Amino acid sequence: MASTTRTTTDHDEIREWVEDHDGTPAVVRGTESGEEVGVLRFDFPGGAGEDELRHVEWDEWFQSFDDAGLALVYQEEKVDGSDSTFFRLVDADDV
């Protein structure tokens, strides 16, 4: 059985996937530069946490996501069928 992945730029789909996994939009602390919020991430339970990540509002996260021309590649389930929180942010022009 293969893992299931999806690629999207749809804000509603992204938010639903993250919130279904109890995640929060975040940026990596210390990566802010000028008006840029920093490196985009999601904070999922058991992940890096607020020591390494700063939580941001969805509007701020999506503004940076759109400005950078990104798409989200996320894994819906692992090869064994279990739930997954694996994701990558990629250039939307490359998908």
C-alpha positions as a printed Julia matrix, in Angstrom:
95×3 Matrix{Float64}:
  0.0    0.0     0.0
  1.34   3.48   -0.87
  1.05   6.58    1.26
 -1.49   9.16    0.13
 -0.29  12.71   -0.58
 -2.04  15.79   -1.9
 -0.85  19.16   -3.17
 -2.9   22.32   -2.72
 -2.89  26.1    -2.49
 -6.49  26.19   -1.23
 -6.64  27.99    2.1
 -9.71  26.12    3.33
 -8.2   22.72    2.54
 -4.91  23.64    4.26
 -6.61  25.01    7.36
 -8.9   21.98    7.61
 -6.0   19.51    7.34
 -3.93  21.36    9.96
 -6.83  21.79   12.4
 -7.94  18.17   11.93
 -4.5   17.25   13.28
 -4.7   19.75   16.18
 -2.06  21.92   14.51
 -1.48  25.66   14.63
  0.03  27.99   12.01
  3.51  29.06   13.06
  6.87  30.44   11.96
 10.37  29.42   13.02
 11.63  31.76   15.73
 14.55  33.94   14.67
 13.86  33.72   10.93
 11.94  36.99   10.71
 13.45  39.6     8.39
 12.08  43.09    7.9
  8.42  42.69    7.02
  8.69  38.94    6.38
  7.19  36.8     9.15
  9.81  34.08    8.8
  9.95  30.45    7.76
  6.43  29.03    7.68
  5.62  25.88    9.63
  2.77  24.2    11.48
  3.0   23.3    15.15
  1.51  19.84   15.74
  1.27  18.13   19.14
  4.57  16.43   19.92
  6.44  18.66   17.44
  8.96  21.43   17.95
  6.64  23.5    20.14
  6.72  27.14   21.13
 10.41  27.07   22.12
 11.3   26.88   18.42
  8.1   28.12   16.79
  6.04  31.27   17.17
  2.31  30.84   16.62
  0.73  33.28   14.15
 -2.8   33.99   13.0
 -4.08  32.23    9.9
 -4.39  35.54    8.01
 -0.72  36.34    8.6
  0.36  32.8     7.69
 -1.68  32.74    4.46
 -0.49  36.22    3.46
  3.12  35.05    3.64
  2.22  31.75    1.93
  0.55  33.58   -0.98
  3.25  36.28   -1.23
  5.91  33.56   -1.54
  3.91  31.67   -4.21
  3.86  28.44   -2.23
  1.85  25.23   -2.35
  1.4   22.66    0.41
  2.25  19.02   -0.21
  0.84  16.96    2.64
  0.54  13.29    3.48
 -2.98  12.17    4.3
 -1.87   8.8     5.6
  1.27   6.75    5.98
  1.99   3.55    4.08
  0.52   1.53    6.97
 -2.73   3.53    6.73
 -2.18   5.54    9.91
 -2.7    9.3    10.06
  0.18  11.6     9.11
  1.25  15.2     9.75
  4.09  15.16    7.19
  4.15  18.2     4.93
  6.39  20.28    2.68
  5.98  23.79    1.36
  7.01  23.99   -2.29
  7.03  26.56   -5.08
  3.51  26.55   -6.54
  4.97  26.97  -10.04
  6.71  23.6    -9.68
  3.52  21.59   -9.12
